[in-house]
């Protein structure tokens, strides 16, 4: 039996718990609590990790996946700021060998948000609980869809709670490039976003007489693009 790769996840306890709830062990990718020395850490595992030849290549693959997952959470109205920690090598006996990979990066701080998770149960006509078959979560389904459609994957990587007009416009162009995702928003709503972005000098700075009085704010624009992307992930 060969060793398996995994990646330590780091973030607030609230964010890590949200990943636990969404990335179920029965499906790919998934997270699990792992004992490493005297610590319990949250490990991310994915089929695509197993092709990595070393810890450096593993972390490159993991960085992209983690950014995609953060993008899915944000598009669904629940932003998380989870990052990769150590590379983890899971040995055949279940023990873990950790690898430290030093890379340049940046740090961003987000204000915490309150999240409410709900669980639904179905009951038959006689009041008996109907056991629903387990299936991948929305996040896991979205990850699989994004891997089949690279424009969606790029959009998820681009989108974040701090996206500026340039980033939002790039996601807008990706959504407009596909006829199915384009039709998820009306022409008027698409036009309002485009004119708002151009009013702020994103692509084609409008002439004074072309500007309009009620452009979207950057926060409204982030919500508009995030909601649109979330609907695209449910197609």
Beta strands, then each sheet from edge to edge (+ up, - down):
strand 1: 4-10
strand 2: 30-36
strand 3: 39-45
strand 4: 83-90
strand 5: 96-99
strand 6: 122-123
strand 7: 129-130
sheet 1: 2+ 3- 1+ 4- 5+
sheet 2: 6+ 7-
end
